[in-house]
């Protein structure tokens, strides 16, 4: 049994490793690669996996992790800034598309409950797919891209109500009690109140204790416990596992442990979500392309045709140009990954039969393949009739990019806090990271946006927005950590400007030798200010004192740079220091005589 399980795991991983990079090279979304890998292994092709339903049930944990991480991103601040675009444009798209698809489904002679469910399931778009497509075409920062993101965000928010709706419709359609039985209302209400209290008072303290242990494995275990426990309890109540994970994520969206949780859970989410899409691919009955061609093409037409028209109409009402409205419709016309989740749930509760569910899954997969081609075709066919974008009357909508930090500060001790205070006073958005959980708690009480996280971890730097920043302030205390972080930044973010704090001259040597241009020794400038005041109090004119200090500063920095190649040769450094001291004395005397 163990050998058979290991063999299946090896085949699944090997297929994914081969197929997904191939799709990336063909400039297709990774989701399509996972679906294709599943098709190859499923009953429709090689039949290597004869019972994909068992894998699909386990792989649904990937969706649970995705919903938790989605909740972490949906802080009240973001929702408020994008409120108009999210709730007006997003709701118009979802309900408008669902209504038109509902009417079109009369062709299929379905029950009312099945029609309602399928209309909403097909109205969803793929967040992962559409965001990547907009990024590939440099549309995310445009008004069209911002509105597209808002529509996707509303759809993500609507997923939880749609999961509950699917469960209710399934129960009304005669689904099994085990699938749809929901706990008493007072227990559900008590659970929601308990979640809020735990998220507000208990979890931050528990996360602090775990963080102070500085044991990475324990932190990862804690992150997994949060997701699994919340998902298990909601399932125990007869609700969706994803609902519990989503609520837990939202409650921790403003927590300063958010980036750490994202980093710890991202690998599990990516792996399990990939497995989920592979399992969906295994269940895709390709024979329906031959036996039920009309049904598959009809659903595909609803996705690519009706959704494009509805989205274009809504975007035009919003004030977009004709071309941008059509482009937005094409970008979001594909079916969504959450539709797979809803179809799986609906099929299990008897809301939809396996043949129609298979045709819908197949059509959604085909829509993802065809969306980039449809977008490129419409780009060539449409002509812009209005050059200006929509007039935004809400500052929040046009400031979506302001959420991206201009500066990331690693280490938020005295040095980092002074820089942070200055940036805040000038209105510059920054994100600070510090790996001392107690210290993070203290500085956040003063209104600083600082998160718990070790800046030596690339995943945490990425989640903190380092890839979008312009400047990276390296202000950590430990010399070894500082050097390790500097190397990582130089390797993975070569365009980023590094402003580094050096504990002493030896530390500065190492930073300069790595290629860091802007290095500031922590006591150097303060000491020079004190020296300037000393000269003035001795009766030297202030202008002369300033010139002397500047001369000393420039010479010392130049000498430091010139001696980098000899930083490990103490004898050579002593000789250079003696020669430099004499040369500096001559320069200073000459400068003093010039002023006289």
Secondary structure, 3 states (H helix, E strand, C coil): CHHHHHHHHHHHHHHHHHHHHHHHHCCCCHHHHHHHHHHHHCCCCCCCCCCHHHHHHHHCHHHHHHHHHHHHHCCHHHHHHCHHHHHHHHHHHHHHHHHHHHHHHHHHCCCHHHHHHHHHHHHCCCHHHHHHHHHHCCCCCCHHHHHHHHHHHHHHHHHHHHHHHHHHHHHHCCCCHHHHCCCCHHHHHHHHHHHHHHHHHHHHHHHHHHHHCCCHHHHHHHHHHHHHHHHHHHHHCCCCHHHHHHHHHHHCCCCCCHHHHHHHHHHHHHHHHHHHHHHHHHCCCCCHHHHCHHHHHHHHHHHHHHHHHHHHHHHHHHCCCHHHHHHHHHHCCCCCHHHHHHHHHHHHCCCCCHHHHHHHHHHHHHHHHHHHHHHHHHHHHCCCCCCCCCCCCCHHHHCHHHHCCCEEEECCCHHHHHHHHHHHHCCCCEEEEECCHHHHHHHHCCCCCEEECCCCCHHHHHHCCHHHCCEEEECCCCHHHHHHHHHHHHHHCCCCEEEEEECCHHHHHHHHHHCCCEEEECCHHHHHHHHHHHHHHCCCCHHHHHHHHHHHHHHHHHHHHHCHHHCCCHHHHHHHHHHHHHHHHHHHHHHHHHHC
